[in-house]
Amino acid sequence: MSKGEQAYLDLCQHILSNGVKKDDRTNTGTYSVFGHQMRFNLQEGFPLLTTKKVPFRLVASELLWFIKGDTNIRYLLENNNNIWNEWAFKKWVESEAYTGPDMTDFGNRSLVDPDFNESYQKELQLFKERILTDDAFAKAYGDLGFVYGKQWRSWKTSNHETIDQLKDVVEAIQKTPDSRRLIVSAWNPEDIPSMALPPCHTLFQFYVQNGKLSCQLYQRSADVFLGVPFNIASYALLTHLIAHECNLDVGEFVHTLGDAHIYSNHTEQVMTQLKRDIREFPQLKINKEKYSIFDFELSDFELIGYQPHPTIKAPIAV
């Protein structure tokens, strides 16, 4: 049994048992705790949850999107990744240029009104097709602002220069592995108003010991059922890639959470997941012929031995 996955399930149970009911920006409502930490030994397998299927292809394509410094969903759609659609679609349907049916509160209405859901799916499909085929439309409505990729690769300075934090931290790990400054931050207060969603995973730090690379993530806001499984796998993959480039083994992924919450419309799904048995984590195989993290593509990753329980669907709060 994976200690890492048990730590995740223990967090879920802890929130259900002790979480405080809180209102939130999406008007969905959450059960929340503040301050929690989980640890995953990456030597024991790749931490992709097994008590429900987590789509690794989506995790990997999103991470590559971040690494490329991209902020437009076109790349994601080209890779059949729809996890950021809602935020871009919201920007479109709330714009003055939009003339279609009313999509107000579309995320929640689509779940309870079949007629609205049909209209919503039609408008969303048209939106995706325009993002993929219309350059001007994609530029105007597919871009999410200065989100993760922008901050990781092109942080703005007061001198109108940019800092490539990700490139710099890889070089620092190679040159000064004992440094306590191996940090990348996505939280840029000046840019928050321009972001479709302010960064939930705000800062991560690397640590080298005995030839192993570990990573700790501080996440200010953690959607424990839908988001956190992705975050765990994403930063584990990032740690593997940077360790590979720096000729290190992998150590731990340490996940520190601020507001850790379960949305009120996810509780039944969480209880279903808690009843399932834990299976062995898969192994990650990456293309050893590539060296730089900036050169990897989806085809360079392979999961071996991933045998999860079925997917558990739940609505996303936008």
N, C-alpha and C positions, 0 to 999 in steps of 0.2 A: 504493500500500500504506500502511495506517495504521501510523505509528510507535507509537501507543499500543497497538494490539493486538499488535504485534510485541514490545513490552516485556512484555506479559502472557505471551505464549508463551515468551519468553526466561526468565521467572521459572519457568514450569512445567518447562522443560528443566533449569534450574539446580538445582531441587529434586530432580528425578529423578537427576541426575548427582552432586550433592554433598550431598543431604539426609541428616541423621542419623536413624536409626531410633529412634523414641521411643514409649513407652507414653503413653496419654492417658486422660482421664476416662471416655471411652465404651468403653474396652477394645477399640477397633478397631485402634489402632496407626497411626502416621503417619511420613512422611519429612519432616523439618523443617529449615528454616534460620532464622536469627535476624537481623533487620534488613535491610530491602529497601525500595527506593523506585521508584515508577513515576510518570511524568508524562503527562498527556493534555491536548493543546491543544484546548480546546472550540471554537475557531474552525474546526477542521478537520472537524467533524462530531460527532454525538452518540455517545459511546463505549459503544455496545452491541455486544458481541462478535459477529463474523460467522462465526468458525470453528465455532460451534455456536449454535443458536437460543437466545436469552435472552428469556423472555416479558416484554415491557415492561409489559403490563397489571399483572402481579404486582408488578413493581418500583414502578410508580407508585401502586398502591393501598396497598402497604405504607408508602411514604413519606407519603402523605396520612394514613394511620393515625397515624404518628409525629407529624406536624404538628398533628393534631387533639388530641394529648395522650392518645389512647386507649390502653388496655392490655388490652382484652378482644377475643378473636378473633372475636366476633360480627360486628363491622364487616367484618373480612376475609372471613368466610364469606358475608356478604351480597353481597360483590363477587367471589364464586367464587375466593377466594384461600386456599389451603390450606397455605401455607409455614410457619405457626407451629402447625399442628395437633398435631404430635407432642409438643410440650412440654406443652400443655394436656391432651392425652389421657393422657399419662404421669401427670399429677397426679390425673386421675380414676381410672385403673385401679389406682393405688397407694393410693387412699383407702379408709377403712374402709367407706364407703357402697357401694363397688363390689362387686357379687355375681356378675358374669359369669365367663367362663372366664379362666384364668390368662394374663395378658399379659406375664409376666416376660420381659425382654429382647426385647420385641415387635419392635423395629426390625430386629434381625438375624435372628431366627427367621422372620419373615415372608418373608424373601428365599430361604430354603432349604427350607422345609416348606410344600408347597402346601395341606395341610389347615389348618395354622396360619394361613397367609396368608388363607384364606377366612374363618376365624373372626375374624381381626384386622380385615379389611375390613368385616365385618358389624358388629362392635362400634364401629369408628370411624364408620361411617355413622350408627348410632344415636346416638352421642355428638354428632355434628355437628347432627343433627336436633333434639336436645334443646337444644343451645346456641342454635339459631335460634328455637325456639318456647317455651322455658321460661325465664322471666326469672330465677327464683331459681337454677335450675341454671347458667345462664350466668354469673350473678354469682359463684357458688361455684367453678365449675370452668373457666370461660372466661377468667377474668382471670389474667394472667401476672405479677402483682406490679408492682413499681415499675421497669418496663423503660423503654425509650427515650422513649416519649411522655411518661411521667410526669416524667422528669428534664429533658427539653427544655422542658416547659411548666409544670411545677409542682414545682420543686425545693424540698424541705423545708429550712427553716432552723432553727437552734437556738432562735429566738424564736417558733417555730410559725407562721411566715409562709411564703409561697411565692414563688419567683422564676420568672418566665416568661423563661427564657434566650433562646428563639428570638425572641420579640417584642423583647426588649431588644437583641439583636445586630443585628436589622434596623434598629432606630432608631439604633443606634450607627454603622452603616455609612452611614446617611444624614447624620448630624450630624457625625461625627468619622471620616471615611474613612481617615485616616492612623493611626488608633489601632492599637496592637499588642495590644489586648485584645479583639479581635473573636472571642471564643471561646465555644463551647458544649461542656459536658462531660456525658457520660452516666454517668461513673464516680463514683458516690456510695458510698463505703465503708460507710456506715451502713446503706444499703438493699440491699447485695449479698445478704444472707441471704434477703430477701423476694422475690428475682427468680427466675423460672423459669430464666433463663439470664443470667448477668452480661454486661454489654455487651461485645461484641467490638470494635465501632467505638466507641472510648471518648471521643475528643475531636476536635473540628474547629475550624479557625481560618480566618477570611477575611482577604483582603489586596486592597487597591485600588491599582491603578497604571494611569496613562494611561487612565482611564475604563473599566477592565476589572476585573471581580471574579473573583478566584481563591479556591480553597478547598483547604486541606490537611487530610487526615484521618489521625489516628494510630489504627491498628487493632492491638490487643494480640494478637489471635488471628485468623488468616486461613485459612479453609477455601478453598484456592486454586481448586479445581475447581468446587465448587458455590456457595460464598458470595461470593467476591471479584467475579465478574462482576456479581452483583446490587449489591454495594456500590459498584462503579465507576459503574454507571448511576444508582443512587439519589442519590449525592452530586453527580453531574453534573447531574441534574434539579433537585436542591435549589439548586445554584449558579445555574442558569438562572432559577429562579423568584425568588430573592432579587435577582439582577441586574435582572430585569424590574421588580420593585417599586421598586428604588433607582435606576432609570433609568441603568443601567450595561450595558456589553457583558460577555460572558463572557470569562474569561482561561483559566487552567489549572485542572485538577483534579490535585492532587498526592497520591498514595496512599502513605503510609508504613506499613510492616508490621513488627510485632514478630515473633511466632512465625508464620512463613508455612509452611503444611504441606499436603501431599497425603495423604489417608487411604490406607492400604494397599489398600483395596478400590476405589480410584479410579484406580489407576495405568494399567490398560489403557485406560480411557476417555480419560485424558490423552494417552496415546500415539496414540490414534485422532485426537484433536483436533490434535495437533502435525503430523499428515500433511496437514492441509487447508490450502488456500490462503486468504490473507486477502483480504477484499473491502472495498469502501468503506464507511465508517461512514454511517449514515442521517443525515438532518437532523431536528431537532425543531421542531415548530410548536406554539406555545401560544396560547391565546385572549388576544389583546391587549386585549380589552374588560374583562378583569378585572385588578385591580391588586394586591390583597393576596394573599400566599401562603396566607393562611388561608381564602380564598374558592374556591380551585380544586377542581374535581372531575375524575374520570377523563375525562369527555367533553371537557375543555378541552385535552387533549394529542393530538397526532397525529405519528406517525413517517412520514417520507417517504423512500422508497428503501431500505428495510431488506430485504435479500436474503441471509439467512444460510444456512449449511449446516444440515442437520437437527439436531434435538435429540439430545443424548447423555445417556442416563439413568444415574443412579448413586444408591446408597442414601445416606440422610442419617443421620449419627451423632447420637444424642440423649443 
